[in-house]
Amino acid sequence: MNIPTKARLAAELRKCAQANPRNAEKYEAFAKRAETGEFDDYGDTYVCPITQLHNELSAAGFTKFAARVANGEFDATKEES
C-alpha cells in the first residue's frame, strides 16, 4: 500500500528537523500541519495548498525543501485525487 502524500511530506519535514536542530521547531510545525492534510493538493484549505506550502517554506528560508515541493515531489497521487 502506498503511503499517503501528507504522511510522506510530514516524514520528510521531520527528517529535516532532525538534521537541522536550529530549525527543528519550525520544521516540526510544518510537519504537524502537513499531517492534517492542510497542504494536500485536493484539500480546501487554500486555493492552491501546495503553492501555499511552497510560499511559506520559501518565506521561512527553507529554499531547498521548497524546491522539492516545486518539483512535484509532494504532489498528490492519482489515487488521492
C-alpha atoms as one frame of an Amber mdcrd trajectory, in Angstrom:
protein
   0.000   0.000   0.000   1.198   3.488  -0.818   1.916   5.958   1.946  -0.414
   8.978   1.727   1.282  12.103   0.428   0.524  14.029   3.617   2.316  11.339
   5.646   5.338  11.339   3.298   5.505  15.125   3.461   5.340  15.144   7.266
   8.012  12.433   7.481  10.380  14.343   5.197   9.849  17.556   7.142  10.690
  15.664  10.327  13.886  14.321   8.743  14.876  17.912   8.080  14.038  18.807
  11.670  16.407  16.098  12.916  19.147  17.166  10.524  18.777  20.866  11.368
  18.448  21.320  15.132  18.467  25.131  14.859  15.312  24.995  12.734  13.779
  21.830  14.177  10.865  23.646  15.794   9.868  25.323  12.520  10.151  22.095
  10.526   8.087  20.272  13.163   5.385  22.944  12.963   5.188  22.409   9.194
   5.092  18.630   9.731   2.167  18.870  12.142   0.243  20.983   9.675   1.077
  18.598   6.834  -0.246  15.636   8.843  -3.667  17.249   8.987  -3.821  17.452
   5.199  -3.539  21.236   5.215  -1.261  21.182   2.157  -2.962  18.366   0.214
  -3.417  19.189  -3.467  -7.102  18.382  -3.305  -7.758  19.978   0.061  -9.892
  23.038   0.529  -7.767  24.986   2.992  -6.222  27.230   0.314  -6.867  27.961
  -3.349  -3.700  26.001  -4.104  -2.422  24.273  -0.961   0.862  23.055  -2.423
   1.689  26.579  -3.625   0.868  27.870  -0.144   3.338  25.369   1.297   5.991
  26.425  -1.198   5.486  30.089  -0.373   5.629  29.510   3.383   8.734  27.336
   3.140  10.436  29.957   0.992   9.495  32.730   3.414  10.969  30.660   6.271
  14.238  30.341   4.339  13.801  26.633   3.609  14.550  27.045  -0.076  15.897
  23.527  -0.674  12.735  21.941   0.695  10.620  24.493  -1.182  12.391  23.419
  -4.385  11.398  19.802  -3.706   7.791  20.953  -3.376   8.056  22.971  -6.606
   9.483  19.934  -8.409   6.339  17.956  -7.576   7.799  15.546  -5.042   4.785
  16.010  -2.780   2.031  16.326  -5.374  -0.986  14.157  -4.668  -1.118  10.796
  -6.380  -3.774   9.853  -8.915  -5.397   7.673  -6.263  -5.668  10.636  -3.891
  -7.427  12.825  -6.438
